[in-house]
Amino acid sequence: MQSFSFTITHAPGDARFMRTGVIKTPHGEIKTPAFIPVGTQAAMKALTVDMMHGVEAQALLSNAYHLYIQPGHELIRKAGGIHRFMNWNKPVVTDSGGFQVLSLGSGYKKTIEMTAAVATENTKKSARHAFVDEDGVTFKSHRDGSLHKFTPEVSMNIQNGIGADICFAFDELTSLIDPYDYQVEALERTRRWAIRSLDEWKRLRETTENYQALFGVIQGANYEDLRRKAAQDIGAMDFDGFGIGGAIEKSQLGQIVRWVNEELPANKPKHLLGISEPSDIFAAVEQGVDTFDCVAPTREARNGAIYTHGGRYSVRRAEHKEGFIPLEEGCECYVCQNYSRAYLHHLFKAKEMLAATLASYHNEWFTIRLVEKIRQAIESDTYDAFKAEFIAKYYAK
């Protein structure tokens, strides 16, 4: 059975947890820190796998919940696993489905970026379609309303069938408006589910050809005592790495990650679920996050938002109608080398599908390059200067 490992290659040794490293999986290496693009349904929206090789993505993340609903993990297993199914020969990560079975029925679609006020407003507008008990979560499919139930054992079997290199234990998503007492209850349930996830994973590994790593998930919302307790409990278990998830007040992201990493084993990789905003990336990396994922680069691209070192802009705006210059001057991506702002402006106005493809390609290139430059800056001990220069320009407006 091919193995999994994580090696720290450079750490500045200051008061931060920042480091670079290498995660080795059966389908290749991930040099960290790394941004992992999200191909929810075993596909990047508007982009082919060849394009993802073009932007030099090191790995992709797919969604266990969505792949369970369509086409089903058993079909993917019959196809030879997700790598063959989607024709991607690099590492693949899958989440447990814990976020989706609760969020899709409860209005928390972008929990990690929420303020409590937004969470409250979303809850008012949403009827709950997911119900938690000790065994797992019963939920309605977002596609047809049919009833399903995820337990730790079910989630492990789904992810095993999909065949990802890195998978996550089943956990309970809480929101920023859930009271403290419920946060405590959910955290303890997540701890028990983590034990069940591990037990089932070890059983499944006995018949699995390639080693699939399993990460435990740290919950606890914005509460320091709960985050630390979760990190202590989950960190003591035999996981290959850890995911930091759940509801996080954005302004506290760096602090919360620090609480967690002060408790977790330093020699195992940490993944932060759902971020791509540059300020969040810097905050997370400084506190020891090795990998992270987010749908934002492609989601925002489909609406015409273009990422540049000078901040974001909408290529749909009238001022770009005669913009016969690249999306970003000096960018070396395929799109900027071959197309103009005027052309993408035209594509969006004409509602051509190619608009989403070209904008998404550029945004993924930008995000992956940013994290690559952060990694290089850490290794060359120029991180602080690089961060200061980037932030000053990106947020100048």
DAZI-V201254 format. One record per pair of residues at least 24 apart in sequence whose C-alpha atoms are under 7 Angstrom apart, sorted by the first residue. I is the first residue (numbers start at 0). J is the second residue. D is the distance in Angstrom with one decimal. If there is no record, write none. Layout:
# DAZI-V201254
i->I j->J d->D
i->I j->J d->D
This chain:
# DAZI-V201254
i->0 j->208 d->5.6
i->0 j->209 d->5.2
i->0 j->210 d->5.8
i->1 j->25 d->5.5
i->1 j->209 d->5.2
i->1 j->210 d->5.4
i->2 j->210 d->5.3
i->3 j->210 d->6.7
i->3 j->212 d->6.6
i->5 j->267 d->6.4
i->5 j->268 d->6.6
i->9 j->378 d->6.1
i->11 j->380 d->6.9
i->15 j->285 d->5.8
i->15 j->286 d->5.7
i->16 j->285 d->6.0
i->16 j->286 d->4.7
i->16 j->287 d->4.4
i->17 j->284 d->5.8
i->17 j->285 d->4.6
i->17 j->286 d->5.7
i->17 j->287 d->4.7
i->18 j->287 d->6.5
i->19 j->374 d->6.3
i->24 j->90 d->6.7
i->24 j->164 d->6.3
i->25 j->164 d->6.9
i->25 j->209 d->6.4
i->25 j->210 d->6.8
i->26 j->88 d->6.4
i->26 j->89 d->5.1
i->26 j->90 d->5.0
i->27 j->89 d->5.7
i->27 j->90 d->6.0
i->29 j->57 d->5.8
i->31 j->289 d->5.4
i->31 j->290 d->6.5
i->31 j->374 d->6.9
i->32 j->289 d->4.5
i->32 j->290 d->5.5
i->32 j->370 d->6.6
i->32 j->374 d->5.9
i->33 j->289 d->6.4
i->33 j->290 d->4.8
i->33 j->291 d->6.7
i->33 j->370 d->6.1
i->34 j->290 d->5.8
i->34 j->291 d->5.3
i->34 j->292 d->5.8
i->34 j->367 d->5.8
i->34 j->370 d->6.5
i->35 j->59 d->5.4
i->35 j->60 d->6.4
i->35 j->290 d->6.9
i->35 j->291 d->6.0
i->35 j->292 d->4.8
i->36 j->60 d->6.2
i->36 j->292 d->5.8
i->36 j->293 d->6.3
i->36 j->294 d->6.9
i->37 j->61 d->6.1
i->37 j->292 d->6.4
i->37 j->293 d->6.1
i->37 j->294 d->5.5
i->40 j->65 d->6.1
i->40 j->66 d->5.8
i->41 j->85 d->6.1
i->42 j->85 d->7.0
i->45 j->355 d->6.1
i->45 j->356 d->4.8
i->46 j->356 d->5.8
i->48 j->87 d->6.3
i->54 j->363 d->6.7
i->54 j->364 d->4.9
i->56 j->367 d->6.9
i->57 j->89 d->6.7
i->58 j->89 d->5.8
i->58 j->90 d->4.8
i->58 j->91 d->5.6
i->59 j->90 d->6.7
i->59 j->91 d->5.0
i->59 j->92 d->6.2
i->60 j->91 d->5.7
i->60 j->92 d->4.5
i->60 j->93 d->5.6
i->61 j->92 d->6.2
i->61 j->93 d->5.0
i->62 j->93 d->5.5
i->62 j->94 d->5.7
i->62 j->96 d->6.8
i->63 j->93 d->5.9
i->63 j->94 d->5.8
i->63 j->95 d->5.9
i->63 j->96 d->5.3
i->63 j->157 d->6.8
i->63 j->158 d->6.3
i->64 j->96 d->4.5
i->64 j->99 d->6.4
i->67 j->157 d->6.8
i->72 j->157 d->5.6
i->72 j->160 d->5.3
i->72 j->161 d->5.3
i->73 j->160 d->6.0
i->75 j->160 d->6.8
i->75 j->161 d->5.7
i->76 j->160 d->5.0
i->76 j->161 d->5.9
i->80 j->160 d->6.9
i->80 j->161 d->5.4
i->80 j->162 d->5.0
i->81 j->161 d->5.5
i->81 j->162 d->5.8
i->81 j->163 d->6.8
i->90 j->164 d->5.9
i->91 j->163 d->5.0
i->91 j->164 d->5.4
i->91 j->165 d->6.6
i->92 j->163 d->5.4
i->92 j->164 d->5.9
i->92 j->165 d->4.7
i->92 j->166 d->5.8
i->93 j->158 d->6.8
i->93 j->163 d->6.1
i->93 j->165 d->6.5
i->93 j->166 d->5.0
i->93 j->167 d->6.9
i->94 j->166 d->5.9
i->94 j->167 d->5.3
i->95 j->154 d->5.8
i->95 j->166 d->6.9
i->95 j->167 d->5.1
i->95 j->168 d->5.9
i->95 j->169 d->5.2
i->96 j->154 d->7.0
i->97 j->169 d->5.7
i->97 j->170 d->5.5
i->97 j->171 d->6.0
i->97 j->172 d->6.5
i->98 j->172 d->5.6
i->100 j->129 d->6.6
i->100 j->138 d->6.2
i->101 j->129 d->5.5
i->101 j->172 d->6.6
i->104 j->128 d->4.3
i->104 j->129 d->5.7
i->110 j->246 d->5.3
i->111 j->245 d->6.6
i->111 j->246 d->5.1
i->111 j->247 d->5.0
i->111 j->248 d->6.9
i->111 j->249 d->6.8
i->111 j->273 d->6.7
i->112 j->247 d->7.0
i->112 j->248 d->6.8
i->112 j->249 d->5.5
i->113 j->248 d->6.2
i->113 j->249 d->6.7
i->114 j->248 d->5.6
i->115 j->175 d->5.5
i->115 j->176 d->6.2
i->118 j->175 d->6.6
i->118 j->176 d->6.7
i->119 j->176 d->6.5
i->133 j->188 d->7.0
i->151 j->192 d->5.9
i->151 j->195 d->6.1
i->151 j->196 d->5.1
i->152 j->195 d->7.0
i->152 j->196 d->6.1
i->152 j->199 d->5.9
i->155 j->196 d->6.5
i->155 j->199 d->6.8
i->155 j->200 d->6.3
i->163 j->211 d->6.6
i->164 j->211 d->4.8
i->164 j->212 d->6.1
i->165 j->211 d->5.8
i->165 j->212 d->4.7
i->165 j->213 d->5.9
i->166 j->212 d->6.1
i->166 j->213 d->4.9
i->166 j->214 d->6.1
i->167 j->213 d->5.4
i->167 j->214 d->4.7
i->167 j->215 d->6.0
i->167 j->216 d->6.9
i->168 j->193 d->5.9
i->168 j->196 d->5.6
i->168 j->213 d->6.6
i->168 j->214 d->6.1
i->168 j->215 d->5.2
i->168 j->216 d->6.4
i->169 j->193 d->6.5
i->169 j->196 d->6.5
i->170 j->216 d->6.7
i->172 j->245 d->5.7
i->173 j->245 d->6.4
i->173 j->246 d->6.5
i->174 j->246 d->5.4
i->175 j->220 d->6.5
i->175 j->246 d->5.7
i->182 j->219 d->6.6
i->186 j->218 d->6.6
i->186 j->219 d->6.5
i->190 j->233 d->6.8
i->212 j->239 d->5.7
i->213 j->238 d->5.8
i->213 j->239 d->5.6
i->213 j->240 d->6.8
i->214 j->238 d->5.5
i->214 j->239 d->5.6
i->214 j->240 d->4.5
i->214 j->241 d->4.6
i->214 j->242 d->6.1
i->215 j->240 d->6.6
i->215 j->241 d->4.8
i->215 j->242 d->6.0
i->216 j->241 d->5.7
i->216 j->242 d->4.6
i->216 j->243 d->5.8
i->216 j->244 d->6.5
i->217 j->242 d->6.1
i->217 j->243 d->4.9
i->217 j->244 d->6.0
i->218 j->243 d->6.8
i->218 j->244 d->5.8
i->218 j->245 d->5.5
i->220 j->245 d->6.1
i->220 j->246 d->4.9
i->220 j->247 d->5.5
i->221 j->247 d->5.8
i->221 j->248 d->6.6
i->221 j->255 d->7.0
i->223 j->258 d->6.7
i->226 j->258 d->6.8
i->226 j->259 d->6.1
i->227 j->258 d->6.1
i->227 j->259 d->5.6
i->227 j->262 d->6.4
i->230 j->259 d->5.6
i->230 j->262 d->5.7
i->230 j->263 d->5.6
i->231 j->262 d->5.7
i->231 j->263 d->6.5
i->234 j->263 d->5.1
i->234 j->264 d->6.4
i->239 j->267 d->6.6
i->240 j->267 d->5.1
i->240 j->268 d->4.9
i->240 j->269 d->5.9
i->241 j->268 d->6.4
i->241 j->269 d->4.9
i->241 j->270 d->6.2
i->242 j->269 d->5.7
i->242 j->270 d->4.6
i->242 j->271 d->5.8
i->242 j->272 d->6.8
i->243 j->270 d->6.1
i->243 j->271 d->4.9
i->243 j->272 d->6.3
i->244 j->271 d->6.4
i->244 j->272 d->5.5
i->253 j->282 d->4.9
i->253 j->283 d->5.6
i->253 j->286 d->6.5
i->256 j->283 d->6.7
i->256 j->286 d->6.1
i->257 j->286 d->5.3
i->260 j->287 d->6.8
i->296 j->359 d->6.5
i->296 j->362 d->5.3
i->296 j->363 d->5.9
i->297 j->359 d->4.7
i->297 j->362 d->6.8
i->300 j->355 d->6.2
i->300 j->358 d->5.1
i->300 j->359 d->5.0
i->300 j->362 d->6.8
i->301 j->355 d->4.7
i->301 j->359 d->6.9
i->303 j->358 d->6.9
i->305 j->358 d->6.7
i->305 j->362 d->6.5
i->306 j->362 d->5.6
i->306 j->365 d->6.7
i->308 j->392 d->6.6
i->308 j->393 d->5.3
i->309 j->392 d->5.4
i->309 j->393 d->4.4
i->310 j->393 d->4.5
i->310 j->394 d->6.2
i->314 j->340 d->6.5
i->314 j->343 d->6.9
i->314 j->344 d->5.5
i->315 j->344 d->5.1
i->315 j->347 d->6.5
i->319 j->344 d->6.4
i->320 j->344 d->5.9
i->332 j->361 d->6.4
i->332 j->364 d->6.6
i->334 j->361 d->6.3
